[in-house]
Amino acid sequence: MPAIGPNKAEEQKFQAEDDVRTLVRAAETRADKPRLSRAAKMAKEQLTALKDVTNE
């Protein structure tokens, strides 16, 4: 029975395209100081929440 879904080359191409989008968004965020500040604040809040959940 043939495999269903993308082959390895297609999956790697999709992943590379997605990685490029991620890198572009990261550069946009770093260039926008208020946006970067909000993202850093949110990251700290999420880390605190994770620590609460894991009792650390």
N, C-alpha and C positions, 0 to 999 in steps of 0.2 A: 504494500500500500504506500503510495507516495506521501511525502511529508506535506502537511498543510501549513501555509504561512510563508513569510519571506525567507529567502535563502540567506546564507551568511553574508554574502556581498551586499545584498539589499539592506540587511539589518545594520551592517557597518556604515553604509552610506547614510541611512536615516540617523544613526547615532552621531555621525560627524556633523550632519546638518543641524541637529539639535544642540550639539556642543557649540557650534558657531553662534547660534541664537543666544545661548546662555552666556557666552563670552561677550557678545555685543551688549546684552542687558547689564552685565556686571560693569562694563566700561561706562555705560550711560549712568548707572547708579553712582559710581565713584566720581563722575564728573559733576554730579548734582549734589552739592553739599547738604542742603536740607533733606533731600531724599536719603542720602547716605546716613545722616544722623537718625532719621526715623527707622531705617533698617537696622542700625546698630542697637537702638533702643529696643526694638522688637526682638532682636536676637537675644539680648540680655533677659527680657521677660520670658522668652521661651526656654532658655537655659534654667532659669529659676523654677519654672513650672516642671521641667523634667527632673530637676533635683528633688522637688517636692514629691513627685510620683515615685522616684527610685529611692526615697528616704536617705539621700546623701547629704 
